[in-house]
């Protein structure tokens, strides 16, 4: 039996985390891995205690057509905390510098800013791995 490499392993974890997402438009998962392999996990959804997007219909974006809300929008009308945000804010501060974030899709502009501000060294998505192959 051959063990998966670290990138494959942690991306599989992000895909697993995405199954918990409560979004009507996209299920996104993220795994933040520190330099010494400490892990923090996140998925997209409304903050704890607020009825979720999919289960309670609390999503302003979900009511929009695809034309009104393109995939590359700035997500200003998204009520959810994104997977990247949840993984970063649940990590210990000392684990952030130099860490790697594995995400099931490319981060939005707001999350990209947060990722850089947090000191995350690199972001790996399924597309990143395909381009390296």
C-alpha positions in Angstrom: 0.0 0.0 0.0 1.3 3.4 -1.0 0.7 6.3 1.4 -0.5 9.6 -0.2 1.8 12.6 -0.3 1.1 15.4 2.1 -0.7 17.6 -0.5 -3.0 14.8 -1.5 -3.7 13.9 2.1 -4.6 17.4 3.2 -6.6 18.2 0.1 -8.6 15.1 0.9 -9.2 16.5 4.4 -10.4 19.8 2.9 -12.9 17.8 0.7 -14.1 15.9 3.7 -14.5 19.2 5.6 -16.6 20.6 2.7 -19.2 18.0 3.3 -20.2 20.0 6.5 -20.7 23.2 4.5 -24.2 24.7 4.8 -24.2 26.8 1.6 -26.8 26.7 -1.2 -24.2 27.6 -3.8 -20.9 25.9 -3.0 -19.5 23.5 -0.4 -15.9 24.6 0.4 -13.5 23.1 2.9 -10.2 24.2 4.2 -7.4 22.6 6.2 -4.7 24.9 7.6 -1.4 23.1 8.3 1.3 24.6 10.4 5.0 24.0 9.8 4.9 21.2 12.4 1.7 19.6 11.0 -0.8 21.0 13.5 -4.2 21.2 11.7 -7.1 23.6 11.8 -10.2 22.8 9.8 -12.9 25.0 8.4 -15.9 24.9 6.1 -18.3 27.6 4.8 -21.5 28.5 6.6 -23.2 31.0 8.8 -21.6 31.6 12.3 -22.5 29.2 15.0 -26.0 29.7 16.5 -27.4 31.3 13.4 -29.7 29.1 11.2 -27.8 28.1 8.2 -27.9 29.1 4.6 -29.2 25.8 3.1 -31.3 24.6 6.1 -33.0 27.9 6.9 -32.8 29.8 3.6 -30.7 32.6 5.2 -28.6 33.2 2.1 -29.0 36.5 0.2 -26.8 35.1 -2.7 -28.9 32.0 -2.9 -31.9 34.1 -4.1 -29.9 35.6 -6.9 -29.6 34.2 -10.4 -26.2 33.0 -11.6 -26.1 36.1 -13.9 -26.5 38.4 -11.0 -23.9 36.6 -8.9 -21.1 35.3 -11.1 -18.5 32.9 -9.6 -15.8 35.5 -9.6 -17.8 38.1 -7.7 -16.4 39.8 -4.6 -18.8 37.9 -2.3 -19.8 41.2 -0.5 -23.4 39.8 -0.3 -22.3 36.4 1.2 -23.6 36.0 4.8 -21.4 32.9 5.5 -18.0 32.7 7.1 -15.8 31.2 4.4 -13.9 28.0 5.0 -10.5 29.8 4.9 -11.7 32.3 7.5 -12.9 29.5 9.8 -9.7 27.5 9.5 -7.5 30.5 10.1 -9.5 31.9 13.1 -9.6 28.5 14.7 -5.8 28.0 14.5 -3.4 29.0 17.2 -1.7 32.3 16.4 1.7 30.8 16.6 0.8 28.2 14.0 -0.1 30.8 11.3 3.3 32.1 10.1 4.7 29.8 7.4 1.6 27.6 7.3 0.0 26.0 4.3 -3.7 26.3 3.5 -5.4 23.5 1.6 -8.7 24.6 0.0 -11.2 22.9 -2.3 -11.4 25.9 -4.6 -9.5 29.2 -5.1 -10.0 31.7 -2.3 -12.2 34.8 -3.0 -10.5 38.2 -2.9 -11.5 38.9 0.7 -10.1 35.5 1.9 -6.9 36.1 -0.2 -6.3 39.3 1.8 -7.0 37.5 5.1 -4.6 34.6 4.1 -1.8 37.1 3.3 -2.4 39.1 6.5 -2.3 35.9 8.6 1.1 35.0 7.4 0.0 31.8 5.5 2.9 30.9 3.2 1.1 29.1 0.5 -2.4 28.0 -0.7 -2.9 24.6 -2.3 -6.1 23.9 -4.3 -6.9 20.9 -6.6 -6.0 23.2 -9.5 -2.6 23.9 -8.0 -1.8 20.3 -7.8 -2.9 19.7 -11.4 -0.7 22.5 -12.7 2.3 21.0 -10.8 1.7 17.5 -12.3 
